């Protein structure tokens, strides 16, 4: 999240993220902006764990009621299926946003969802007639190369 926000800011897009790695002062500044009459933030990245809290859901409801919640975007959406069942169950709780904000579009992004995972994500998020854009997993610019190094000789006297 931090890298994505940094990249957006460098392009002049007002973005922030909320996570446990931030200082309390920075978190408070973001919350104050969201609570203001005219927030400067256009994009806010949060963790699934934060989305699952009642306090953050209340914040989203206030933003929605003021017409300031335009889209819920879920990056690495395959984690809803692959991690949400047991490793990080908060990923499954993201689905509550569909119930809470049925009129807000949901954008689920992933580069690694096989058909079974796609179906699970669609079902979990209660997506009706989703538009699915697919590209090949093949990335010809990425390759594996093995190089045998005798690095232990480097440490000999």
N, C-alpha and C positions, 0 to 999 in steps of 0.2 A: 504494500500500500504506500509505503513511504516513497519508494522510487517513482511510482505512478503519479503521486501528488507532486513531487518535485518536478517531474517532466511537464505536467500540466501548468504549474506555476511559471515555469520558464517560458511557456508559450502565452502567458498572460491570462490564463483561465483560473478563476478563483476556486480553489479546491483545498480541502483539508482531509485529515483522517483522524479517527478516534481509536486509540488502542491503549493497552496497558503499558506501552513503552513511553508514553508521553508524560510530561510533568502535569501536575494538577493545574498549575497556572495556565498552561496551554489548552488543556481540556476546558477549563472555565471560560477562556476567551472564545472558544468555538461555540460553546453553549450560549454564551451571551449574544454572539452574533446571530445564532439561530432564533433566539428569543426576541431579537430586536424587531422593530416594525418593518424593516427592509434589509434582510440579511444579505451580506455581500457574497456569501458562498453560493456556488452553483452546483458543485459536486462535493459530496461527503462520503468518504470511504469508511466503512465500519466492519467490525468482525461479526461473525455469526453469533458469537457469545453475547455481544452487546445487543444485537437485534432481538435476542430472546428475552431481554429484561423488560419488566413492566415499565420502568422509568423511561427507557428509550422508546418503547412503543407509545407511551403517552406523548413524548416529544414529537414523534412522527404524526400522531393524531392531530396535535395542535398545528403543525405545519400543513397538514392536509386540509384542515378546516379553514386555513387562511389561503388556500389555493397555491401553496408553495411546494407541494410534493407532486412532481410531474412524472417520475419514473423510478422504478426499483430495478436496478441492474445488479445481476449476480455474476461475478467473475469466477472462473474455475467452478462452474455449476456442476460438473461431474462429481464434485466432492459431496453434494447432497446425497448422491447414491453410494459412492464408494466409501465415504467416511461417515456419513450420517447415521448409518445403522448401529454403529457401536463405538468407533474411535472418537468422533466429535459429534455427538448427537445434536448439538445446537444447529448443525447444518440442516437437519430435518425440520427444525423449528422455524426456519425461514419461510416455510409454507404458510405460516400463520399470517404473513403479510397479505396473501391473496384474500383471505377471509376478512381481514381488517380493512383492506383498501381494494375492494373488488373493481373499482373504476380506474385504478392506476395500472398502466401497462407494466409488464414484467419482461425484462430482457435477460435471458440466461445465456451466458457465454462460456464456451469451452472449446478446446482444440483436441480433446482426447476422448470423446464419448462414443463408444460403440453403440449399436442400436438398442441393446438391452438397457444401457445406462440412460440413453436418450428417453426411452419410454418411462423409466423410473423417475427421471427429473420432471418430465411433463406431467406425470401423475402426481408426484409430490407437490408440485406448484399449482396444481389444478388448472393447467393451461388449456384453454379451449381453442381448438383449431390453430395451433401455433404455426407460425411461419418458420420453417427450418431451412437454414442456409448451410450447405455442407461443402467442404473442400476435401481434397485428398489428404491422407495422413503423410503421404510421401513428401519429403522435404529434400530435394536433390542437392541443396546447398549444405546439408548436414551429412557428415560421414564419420565413421569410426576409423581410427588408424592405430595400429599397434606398433610400438617402437621398443625394441629390446635394448635396455640400458644395463650396463654393468656398473651400476652406481656404487656398489660396495667398494670397488677399487679406489674410488674417490676418497674414502675414509682411511685407507691404509697409509702407514708412515712411509 
